[in-house]
Amino acid sequence: MAPKLTGLLETCLYVDDMERSRVFYRRLLGMDPLFAEDRITVFRLPDASALILFARGATLEAVETPGGSIPPHDGSGPSHFALGVAEGDVESWRVHLTGCGIAIESEVAWSNGRGHSLYFRDPDGHAGELVTRRLWARS
């Protein structure tokens, strides 16, 4: 039997233009990054998880730290990620996206009655989703 997990800590996206993506996510999330440099930007989310942007191709070599080596990684093509939102905030997020000039690509009212999703694209074509938290709740 596997030891207990505490949750997902990081979601990473690979971006072509770090400054463009940093500006996009700062505006979307309404927060400044926790950490930012040319190859990486980290946004700490309210649930203590992190959305991490990596400059595409900038992590192809191991990164040495005082505590050990971070293995190389990278990605290509559009990815998907979902950010949880409160049940009563879907309309507020719809207004916020529109106000930021971010088009809503799709909207789903889940047939199981467990949630609602708003989908959008970031500047690199990643499919972002704002979804009510109960979508994956246990029965």
C-alpha positions in Angstrom: 0.0 0.0 0.0 1.3 3.4 -0.9 1.9 6.0 1.8 -0.6 8.8 2.0 -0.4 11.8 -0.4 -1.2 15.3 0.7 -2.2 16.7 -2.7 -0.8 18.1 -5.9 1.8 20.8 -5.1 2.8 22.1 -8.5 1.5 22.4 -12.0 4.0 23.4 -14.6 3.5 25.0 -18.0 6.3 25.6 -20.6 6.1 29.0 -22.3 7.8 30.6 -25.3 7.9 34.2 -24.0 8.4 34.4 -20.2 7.6 38.1 -19.9 4.4 37.8 -22.0 3.2 34.8 -19.9 4.2 36.4 -16.6 2.1 39.5 -17.5 -0.8 37.3 -18.6 -0.9 35.2 -15.5 -0.3 38.2 -13.2 -3.4 39.7 -14.7 -5.5 36.5 -14.7 -4.6 35.6 -11.2 -4.6 39.1 -9.7 -1.3 38.4 -7.9 2.4 39.0 -8.2 4.7 36.0 -8.6 6.4 34.5 -5.6 9.6 34.1 -7.6 10.5 35.3 -11.1 13.6 35.1 -13.3 14.3 34.5 -17.0 13.7 30.8 -17.0 11.0 30.4 -14.3 8.1 32.2 -12.7 6.2 30.8 -9.7 2.7 31.9 -8.6 1.7 30.6 -5.2 -2.0 29.8 -5.3 -4.4 30.3 -2.3 -4.4 26.5 -1.5 -0.6 26.6 -1.1 0.0 24.9 -4.5 1.9 26.6 -7.2 1.5 27.4 -10.9 5.0 27.3 -12.3 6.0 28.8 -15.7 9.2 27.5 -17.3 10.8 29.0 -20.4 10.5 26.3 -23.0 13.9 24.7 -23.6 15.5 26.4 -20.5 15.3 23.2 -18.3 16.9 20.7 -20.6 20.0 20.4 -18.4 20.0 19.4 -14.7 19.9 22.3 -12.3 22.3 22.0 -9.4 21.2 23.4 -6.0 23.0 23.3 -2.7 20.6 20.5 -1.7 20.8 18.4 -4.8 20.2 18.2 -8.5 16.8 18.9 -10.2 16.5 16.5 -13.2 16.0 18.0 -16.7 12.4 18.4 -18.0 10.5 20.2 -20.8 7.3 20.0 -22.8 5.9 21.0 -26.1 2.4 21.5 -27.4 -0.7 22.8 -25.7 -1.4 21.4 -22.2 -4.4 21.6 -19.9 -4.6 22.8 -16.3 -7.6 23.6 -14.1 -7.9 26.1 -11.3 -10.5 25.6 -8.6 -13.1 28.4 -8.0 -15.9 28.8 -5.5 -19.4 27.7 -6.7 -20.7 31.2 -6.4 -17.8 32.8 -8.3 -18.3 31.5 -11.8 -20.1 34.7 -13.0 -17.4 36.9 -11.4 -14.7 34.9 -13.2 -16.6 35.2 -16.5 -16.6 39.0 -16.0 -12.9 39.0 -14.9 -11.9 37.0 -18.0 -13.8 39.4 -20.3 -12.3 42.4 -18.5 -8.8 41.0 -19.1 -9.5 40.5 -22.8 -9.4 36.7 -22.4 -11.9 34.9 -24.6 -14.0 32.1 -23.0 -13.5 29.3 -25.5 -16.0 26.9 -23.9 -18.3 26.6 -20.9 -19.5 23.3 -19.4 -22.3 22.6 -16.9 -21.3 19.1 -15.9 -24.2 16.6 -16.3 -23.5 15.0 -12.9 -24.6 18.4 -11.3 -21.2 18.7 -9.7 -19.7 21.7 -11.3 -19.3 24.3 -13.9 -16.2 25.0 -16.0 -15.0 28.0 -18.0 -12.2 27.3 -20.5 -9.8 29.8 -22.0 -6.4 29.8 -23.8 -3.2 31.4 -22.6 -0.7 33.1 -25.0 1.0 29.7 -25.6 -2.2 27.9 -26.5 -2.5 26.0 -23.2 -6.1 25.2 -22.2 -6.9 26.8 -18.9 -10.0 25.8 -17.0 -11.7 27.6 -14.1 -13.8 24.9 -12.4 -15.9 24.7 -9.3 -14.2 22.7 -6.6 -16.9 20.0 -6.2 -16.3 18.5 -9.7 -14.1 15.7 -8.3 -15.6 15.6 -4.8 -16.3 12.2 -3.3 -19.9 11.1 -3.2 
